[in-house]
Amino acid sequence: KRVPLRTELRQLLRVPVFVENDVNVGLVGEHALGAGRGCKNLVGIFVGTGIGGALILNGDLYDGSRGGAGEIGHTILAVDGPLCGCGHRGCAEALASRTAMERDVRAAIKSGRKSNVLKIMKKKKRERMTSSIIVAALKKNDLVMREVMERAQFYLGILAANAVNLLDPECVVIGGGIAERLKDSYVDPIRETAYEYFLRPDDRDRVRIVPGKLGDDAGALGAIVLARQRLS
């Protein structure tokens, strides 16, 4: 904690060093080279172990007044909802992240529901429910996994609608491992729910909600783009 990483790396490597949030550089990559290319205002929602977010406003990465802008995963969607890792209840991250989905799958199995998820995890030698396990369970038409996925997609749709109503972007990019693997089949239900909750119904024809295009390369490419911008 509180380590001056940039200063220490600059002294060690003797080159310019920049330190940035991983989701921020991921959205910079999608903005410059991927799904958000050409947009002036862009929101990123990256779903993984948690839910990360980032903002491009007027063409530039927006950090906020203290460097904490874009933490969309901690938008509270259900005040009496499940406990989030941040200590609050009902955050989007506690409702729709991969961690939240695993919690709900395990609870369903514990209650007596039948599911292949734990068997798939054992076969793949995984202790946590990864994106590949989610996809494998869906391919087997696992009803528990499908229900949990649909619930997560619903909350992500609400989250995307809130972002659009607040910031009026041209595009919302959904990133992360699940989106990378399932693409439109993951994002389509999120988009349809978001459209239902848009303040202005006509925005469904003007705001794109799309999966990211760059996958795991988004962060590395975005870091390169951002470093070049800050060196110029």
Phi, psi and omega in degrees: 000144175056041177265128178284070189302314182301314181297316182294320179291323178297320179292323182287315187267340180059037174222162175298138181231137175234141180242130182212154177301140185296322180288326175302311181291329176298317179289326175301319177298313179294327179289318184278325192227356188234227189293337181258014183300132179090353181275144176272323180233126191216138175244136176247132174236112184249116186258121177211226174305321172239200173231115178257157179219160177206159185228134167248116181237130183053036174087354184237150173299129181256117183264341185086183184281339181232014178082012185249015183290153173093002182284064187292337179296344180252021164291127183275120182254342180210102189299335178254020184283188182295155181290132178266161178298340180281348180105348177264169179252144171080015175295154176306321180298325180281352183248332192223001178285170177297325177297317178295320179297318178297318178303316183290323177296313180298322179295321179295317179295319180297329180280356177112358179288146179271135180205149178268358190300312182295325177294320178294319178299317179295317180297322180273000180058047179244135177272338180243156181277098181277173179299322181294327178289321176300313180297317180298319180293320179295323178295331177274007181056043178291116187293322178297313180298320181294317179296317180295318178298314181298322178293318178296317178298322178301311181294326176293326175296317176299317180298315180297319179297318178300318180296318180292317180296328181278317192249344178055052179279167173279336188206144170242122179260126176260116182242184182106172188298319181294315179297323180296322183278319187260343177050236188294331180293337175274319188277331183306311179295326177298314180299314183296320176295317179302316180302322181296332186252009173296137176297320180250108183305328181295344181295342179297337178267354185240342183248121178270137172238110194223154173287152175296156181256340191264349179058221182295343181280347186303314182295314181295315180293320178295323178297320178296313180300314183293319178298317178297320178297318185280344176272342184281000000 
